[in-house]
Amino acid sequence: MKKSHKILTISLGAAAAIGTVALTTVLAVKCSNENKIKNEREKLDEIINTLPYPSIDAIAKNEIKELYKEVYKIDELEKIKEEIIGNEKSVLQKIIKANNEISKLSEERRNILNNILNKTNTSEEFEELFKEIDKSKKEYLVEYKVLIENKINELKYSTSEEKNDLITKVKNANSIEEIDTLKNDLFKKEKDIDSFKEELNKIVDSLPYPSNEAIAKNEIKESFKDLKTLEELENIKNEIIRENEGIKAKIIFLNQKISELPESKRESINNSLNEANTDVEFKNILKLIQEAQEQYEEEIKNEARSFINNLSSLSGDKRNKYIEELENAASPEEVNSIKQRAEKENAFESKKTELKEFINLIEYPMPDTDEKVINSKNKLKSQIDNLTFENIEDKEKELKAFNEKLIYKKEILKRVPYTTENAEGRRDMAIFIGGVTDIAGLERILPDKWVEDVATYRRLIEENFENTQKANLIKRLDTTTASSIYYDYRVEDVEYNIYETFRNNAKDWINNNIAEDKKPEYLNRITSLRRTNQFENSFNELKTKFEEIKNSLNQ
């Protein structure tokens, strides 16, 4: 049996009237309005679907749709739409009102009333529903008062006087809304204090103690756990985060100080800091840090003293000077700086000693007892005494290069083809080399080409002279050195004697073998020649000219 819907009386009357009209007329009307009516019904369906019943599939929605299925006039469909959503007494407004009232009740009551609402769509049904809602509200008000009274008694941060005063007001309240308004301040305070404590717990957890599980954190949390006012909690917060003077700032400061200590000194102080959260405790930590710092400074001073005393290349006076500086050092950094300077100077002095020992091992051609060798080595050592940190490495390279060149030149000297091992020229060169202290001097005294030059002089003598002349020239060659600084006999002298002796021999031969009228011409050919820096070429030119003269007489 269908419900009788007051909101749909117009539509139902119109449906009954259709039977009195001729069938053809009805069909014509239906055909002409079919599309419009279809559209209007679809719009109505959408409206019904969006009605805010507790359930999307509320029975009441389908019942409303069934009641306008047989309505065929657009204006009547519009009136139905108006009665559903268009005025203050519409189905929509009644649903909204019912939802609002039901939402204030307990969950159990809400479920019961929502089930009724899902089946309600007539004026009579809504009237009955609102009666049920009013009844539930009165019953729930009694329950709600008991519930709120219990919650008031459970409040952690309100005084007994505040609680009793609020309970009295709740008992006299006439609505749930009034109760909610009355309890708002105390309940909000409760929530605010809990939130503040939660915030404080997070702040404490973030404090940069050495350990995340620092005992001090729990002690701080305990200090505000039972506080009951926001003012007290605010004071605790300020104590923790106050700039420069708060707990957090002090922990950061002490952490920095601890980090400046050596690793071996940190653990015990970090453990103490993990337990500190008061000014007295923080001051004690700072005192521990200062004591550890002083102890560390004394330890590194002692270590530095021992280190410096063991620097064997420093003189006693220099070691004492550095140790005196240590006594006045104001920081570990300064101690390390002094230690490094002492170590650097020790390495410098050690290198100087090493270079002097190296100089002692340099082997000149003459023995170390030779006066020139003694003077040369002393000169090199005096150069070592005048070195600085900046140029000692260069001097070491220079000495090693000189020694290598000296070894090479001694081999060159052995290879010079004097006619005897103990030739005076070889001995003189050895003496000259003994007075040299640099590579340039070695090159000047004994150029590499001296081996070749002496070989040339000796060959020319042996090939072009005999008997006494040969012996005299060889003797003079054996006394000749390559240097431009000589005792008795210079290179120019041996070249002159070889050249001029050969020229004199040629002149003697011309005088003895050429007719008087031809002598001047041939003599001029010989005397007009000049010795140049290219000695062998000059000599060969002289020899060739003489051979030409001799050959011309045989033709």
C-alpha positions, 0 to 999 in steps of 0.5 A, a space after each residue: 500500500 502506497 504512502 499518502 504524500 502531502 507534498 505530492 497531492 497535486 501530482 496525484 490529483 492530476 494523474 486521476 484526471 487523466 482518465 476523463 480525457 479522450 485517449 487520443 488527446 492524452 496520447 497527443 499531449 504525451 507525444 508533444 511533451 515526452 522529451 521535456 517531461 523526460 528531462 524534467 524527471 531526470 533532473 528530479 532524479 538527480 535532485 532526489 539522489 543528492 538529498 542528504 539522507 544518512 544513507 546514499 541508498 535511503 528508501 525514502 529516495 525511491 519512494 519519492 521517485 515512484 510518486 511522480 512516475 505517472 505525472 506528465 505535466 511539466 508545471 506539476 513536476 516543477 511544483 514537486 521540485 519546489 516542495 522537495 528543495 524550494 522552500 523552508 518547509 521542503 523535504 531538503 530543509 527538514 533532512 538538513 535540520 534532522 541531520 543537525 539535531 541527530 549529530 549532537 546525540 550519542 552514536 547509538 542514538 544517532 544510528 537509530 534515528 538515522 535509520 528512521 530518517 532514511 525512511 522518512 519523506 512525508 510531513 507526518 513522518 518528519 513530524 514523528 521523527 522530530 518527536 523522536 529526536 526531541 525525546 532522545 535529546 532529553 534522554 541524552 541530555 541526562 546521559 551527557 551531563 553524567 558523561 561531562 561530569 565524569 570528564 570534569 572530575 578527570 581533568 588534570 590541571 583544574 582545581 577542585 573549586 573550578 571543577 565543582 563550579 563547572 559541575 553545578 553549571 552543567 547540572 543546571 544546563 538545558 541543552 547539550 549546546 549550553 553544556 559544550 559552551 560551559 565546558 569549553 574553557 576548562 577543557 580547552 585549557 586541558 588540551 592546551 596544557 597537554 599540547 604545550 607539554 608535548 611541545 616541551 617534550 619535543 624541545 627536550 628531545 632535541 637538546 644537543 646532549 652528547 647522547 640521545 638518551 641523556 639522563 638529563 633529558 628525563 630529569 627535565 621532563 620530570 620537572 614539568 610533568 606535574 605542572 598545571 598552568 601554561 605560565 609555569 610551562 612557559 617559564 620552563 620553556 624559556 629556561 630551556 631555549 632562552 638565548 645565550 643563557 638557556 639550557 640549550 645555549 649552555 649545552 651548545 657552548 659546552 659541546 663546543 668546549 668539549 670538542 676542543 679537547 683531545 679525544 681521550 679527554 672527552 668521554 668522561 666529560 660528555 658523560 657528566 654533561 649527559 646528566 647536567 641540567 642545572 646552572 650548578 651542574 653546568 658550571 661544574 662541567 665547565 670547571 671539568 673542561 678547564 681542568 682537562 684543558 690545563 691537564 692537556 696543555 701540560 701533557 703536550 708541553 711535557 711531550 714537546 719538551 721531551 721531543 725537543 730535548 731529543 732533537 740531536 741536531 740542535 745545540 743545547 742553547 737552541 734546545 733551551 731557547 725553544 723550551 723557554 718558549 714552551 713555558 710561556 706558550 698560552 695554548 696548545 696551538 702555540 705549543 705545536 707551533 714551537 714544536 714544529 719550528 724546533 723540528 724544522 730547525 733540527 731537520 735543517 741542522 741535520 741536513 747541514 751536517 749531512 751536507 758537510 759529511 757529504 763534502 768530507 766524502 768528496 774525492 778530489 784528484 789530490 788527497 784530502 791532506 792537500 792544502 787546496 783540497 782542505 781550503 776548497 772543502 772548508 769553503 764549501 762548508 762555510 757556504 753550508 753555514 750560511 744557508 737558509 731553510 729556503 735554499 738548502 735543497 738547492 744547495 744539496 742539488 748543487 753539491 751533488 751535481 758538482 760531485 758527479 761532475 768531479 767524478 766525471 772530470 777525474 775520469 777525463 783527467 785519467 784519459 788525457 794521453 800524456 806520455 807518462 802516468 805522472 806527467 807534470 801537466 796531469 799533476 798540475 791539473 789535479 792540483 788546480 782541480 783541488 782548488 775548485 768548488 763549482 762546476 764552472 771551475 771544473 769546466 774551465 780547468 779541464 774541458 772535455 775536449 782536452 783529451 782530444 787536444 792533447 791527442 792531436 798535439 802528441 800525434 803531430 809531434 810524433 808524426 813530424 819530429 824526430 830525436 831531440 826536437 821530438 823529445 823536447 816537444 813531448 816534454 813540453 806537452 807533458 807539462 801543459 795544462 788546459 787551464 788559462 791559469 798555469 805555472 810554467 807552460 801554456 797551451 799557446 806555448 805548446 802550439 807555438 813551439 810545435 808550429 814554429 819548430 816545424 816552420 824553422 825546419 822547413 826554412 832550414 831545408 829551403 836554405 840548404 836545398 834551394 838555389 840562392 835566387 829562389 830562396 826568398 820566394 820559397 822562404 816567403 811562402 813559409 814565413 807568410 803563413 799564420 797560426 790561427 785558433 784552428 791549430 791543426 788546420 793551421 799546422 796542416 796548411 804549413 805542412 802542405 805548403 812545405 810538401 809542395 815546395 819539396 815536390 816542386 824541386 823533384 819535377 
